[in-house]
């Protein structure tokens, strides 16, 4: 039996439930605070931790070329079936190293890290930022969200602050261009999110 990447605990076992949950939320609602930062012209997007493919499909529908990265086999299978747009390339890969992604030798206009960063412990976050930052092309954007609140049963999550994340990004030449906080669309009043966006420093 293969070992699942750390941070994916609890997702494969509940893939059907995750599909219903994630696909019930509209891309425009989830990312409403950062929509103005996304490119309007066709661009290259990588969605790291793509889950059920909701965001990847939305970007593809807007005319972008999308690389969707998901380490949980059950979610990846569901996403491939749900969203069969030819503009999406699906990859089985995981943070912190993203070896298969780096083997492609590509850089991206948008790097999405939605609801994944808090699954990494501190050492993994250090490694991950060093691997993710070089994927952002000059003038590109990295968008990252951090979940706060009670950890669902069976999941692996850490409390990660926006301050720590912005400082880690800065050390890898990424400047913070957006920071906001807000309640969750799902999960109840005890769950809230930090929304962060970065661009490479000139």
Secondary structure, DSSP 8 states (H G I E B T S, - for coil): -----TT-TTTGGGHHHHHHHHHTS-HHHHTTTTGGGS-SS--EEEEET-TTSHHHHHHHHTT-EEEEE---HHHHHHHHHH---TTEEEE---TTT-HHHHHTT--EEEEEE-S-GGGS-HHHHHHHHHHHGGGEEEEEEEEEEEEES---TT-------HHHHHHHHHHTTEEEEEEEEEE-SSS-TT-EEEEEEEEE--
